[in-house]
Amino acid sequence: MTSINGRTPNHPVDPIFLERWSPRAFTGESIPEAELLTIFEAARWAPSCNNSQPWRFVYALRDTPDWDVFFDLLTEGNKRWAKDTAVLIIVASKITMQIPGKDAPVESHSHSFDTGAAWGYLALQASISGWAAHGMMGFDLPRAARTLGIPAGYRVEAAVAIGRKADPATLPEAQRAREVPTGRTPIETLIKLGKFA
């Protein structure tokens, strides 16, 4: 099997899955609107229960007034590297869905699952387009909901930074060691035939 980024799959997969990873070294370059919309467009085509499409992306571009609002939501550790990204995104999911033939929305058991699929599509499209997407939980979730006007009926899921990868030498020394694509747990640990245990 071919190794990419020091990663070798145990079974054949498309190279995009090995090429995509979540760096922390970014150039500070702005992203053209057309390229960002392509990344969001890929997320739009993710699968979801009853085609409910529960994902919502609220975003800020660097060097705009909204940037400081989003940046302030991050933990100090994430601020150290996210300062050089092009876009900050807060991802939320709608906890109900409208089922055809029903008068009122019903609870969606899969809203987070479906939104995770959209994040995956977004991350892969970013990588295909020459950008990198880095998901994170290191931010103030309740304050994000309040500050960004995310209404009741939506769950804040994650934050995402998108930027153009830079040389890891641009990072503080303590962060450089982490600036490598990571491996994965063996597939035999993750899949079970017939029963979980």
LUMMAR-462834 format. One line per field, with one value per residue (C-alpha): residue number from 1; residue in one letter; x, y, z. Coordinates in steps of 0.05 Angstrom, whole numbers, plus 5000, padded with zeros to 4 digits. Each point is the difference from the previous one (the first is absolute). Layout:
N
k <- c(NUM ...) .
r <- c(a ...) .
px <- c(X ...) .
py <- c(Y ...) .
pz <- c(Z ...) .
This chain:
197
k <- c(1 2 3 4 5 6 7 8 9 10 11 12 13 14 15 16 17 18 19 20 21 22 23 24 25 26 27 28 29 30 31 32 33 34 35 36 37 38 39 40 41 42 43 44 45 46 47 48 49 50 51 52 53 54 55 56 57 58 59 60 61 62 63 64 65 66 67 68 69 70 71 72 73 74 75 76 77 78 79 80 81 82 83 84 85 86 87 88 89 90 91 92 93 94 95 96 97 98 99 100 101 102 103 104 105 106 107 108 109 110 111 112 113 114 115 116 117 118 119 120 121 122 123 124 125 126 127 128 129 130 131 132 133 134 135 136 137 138 139 140 141 142 143 144 145 146 147 148 149 150 151 152 153 154 155 156 157 158 159 160 161 162 163 164 165 166 167 168 169 170 171 172 173 174 175 176 177 178 179 180 181 182 183 184 185 186 187 188 189 190 191 192 193 194 195 196 197) .
r <- c(m t s i n g r t p n h p v d p i f l e r w s p r a f t g e s i p e a e l l t i f e a a r w a p s c n n s q p w r f v y a l r d t p d w d v f f d l l t e g n k r w a k d t a v l i i v a s k i t m q i p g k d a p v e s h s h s f d t g a a w g y l a l q a s i s g w a a h g m m g f d l p r a a r t l g i p a g y r v e a a v a i g r k a d p a t l p e a q r a r e v p t g r t p i e t l i k l g k f a) .
px <- c(5000 5022 5019 4981 5019 5031 4933 4991 4930 4987 4950 4997 4968 5002 5062 4957 4986 5074 5016 4948 5022 4991 5061 5012 5050 4964 5023 4951 4977 4928 4955 4964 4924 4991 5047 4966 4932 5025 5021 4931 4967 5034 4972 4931 5000 5012 4948 4949 4939 4939 5044 4990 5067 5005 5068 5011 5066 5009 5066 5047 5055 5067 5010 4925 4964 4968 5068 5015 4932 5014 5073 4981 4959 5062 5042 5069 5033 4960 5010 5075 4994 4930 5021 5032 4940 4954 4932 4970 4936 4952 4961 4930 4946 4924 4973 4933 4981 4939 4976 4958 4927 5008 4971 5052 5075 5024 5062 5060 5041 5054 5010 5071 5017 4976 5036 5063 4993 4995 5063 5036 4980 5022 5068 5012 4981 5045 5058 4983 4999 5069 4975 4998 4942 5014 4940 5003 4961 5044 4951 4944 4939 4946 5029 5004 4926 4983 5049 4985 4924 4994 4927 4969 4989 5073 5060 5069 5044 5070 5045 5040 5059 5018 5066 5058 5053 5066 5069 4997 5061 4952 4969 5025 5050 4951 4949 5048 5005 4925 5001 4999 4945 4977 4989 4936 4976 5003 4936 4993 4987 4946 4957 4962 4965 4934 5005 5038 5029) .
py <- c(5000 5071 5043 5074 5048 4942 4964 4931 4971 4927 4997 5040 5069 5063 5042 5059 4964 4995 5070 5035 5018 5057 5045 5059 5038 5048 5056 5055 5002 5021 4952 5022 4998 4953 4949 5005 4990 4938 4972 5015 4972 4933 4998 5015 4933 4957 4946 5010 4966 5016 5050 5046 5035 5023 5032 5075 5036 5070 5029 5060 5019 5026 5075 5014 5026 4932 4966 5029 4976 4928 5001 5022 4936 4955 4974 5031 4937 5003 5075 4989 4966 5019 5073 4983 4966 5030 4980 4982 4960 4980 4937 4989 4948 5004 4952 4990 4982 5004 4933 4999 4991 5024 5067 5015 4989 4939 4988 4980 4946 5007 5075 4998 4938 5033 5065 4960 4973 5072 5018 4941 5022 5071 4976 4956 5055 5049 4951 4987 5076 5011 5026 4965 4996 4989 4982 5017 4997 5051 5058 5027 4963 5035 5069 4982 4985 5065 5045 4974 4998 4924 4989 4948 4936 4998 4967 5031 4942 5025 5055 4995 5041 4999 5026 4988 4954 5032 4975 4970 5042 5059 4969 5010 4944 4965 4991 4977 4929 4991 5027 4932 4958 4949 4926 4963 4944 4932 4984 4935 5042 5042 4948 4940 4945 4979 5029 5056 4956) .
pz <- c(5000 4987 5059 5001 5055 5037 5001 4970 4995 5014 4943 4935 5007 4957 5015 5023 5066 5015 4975 5043 5071 5050 5003 5046 4957 4953 4955 5019 4927 4987 4962 4937 5008 4941 5032 5068 4968 4964 5068 5029 4937 5012 5071 4972 4963 5062 5015 5055 5030 4957 4963 5060 4992 5073 4994 5004 4992 5029 4978 5003 4951 5024 4998 5008 5062 5013 5005 5069 5027 4976 5020 5071 5008 4994 5057 5008 4973 4935 4993 4995 4932 4975 4996 4933 4968 4947 5027 5068 5000 5054 4981 5028 4987 5000 5052 4965 4929 4956 4975 4936 5018 5072 5022 5053 5005 5038 5041 4958 5033 4945 4996 5029 4959 4936 5016 5011 4929 4974 5039 4968 4930 5016 5026 4939 4951 5036 4991 4927 4988 5031 5067 5068 5049 5074 5044 5074 5065 5035 5001 5043 4974 5042 4985 4926 4999 5035 4963 4931 5009 4992 5021 5045 4961 4976 5033 4994 4976 4985 4974 4936 4974 4926 4973 4954 5031 5019 5019 5071 5018 5005 5063 5070 5017 5048 4943 4946 5025 4990 4929 4965 4971 5052 4992 5013 5046 4965 4963 5040 5062 4966 4965 5029 4961 5030 5071 5033 5056) .
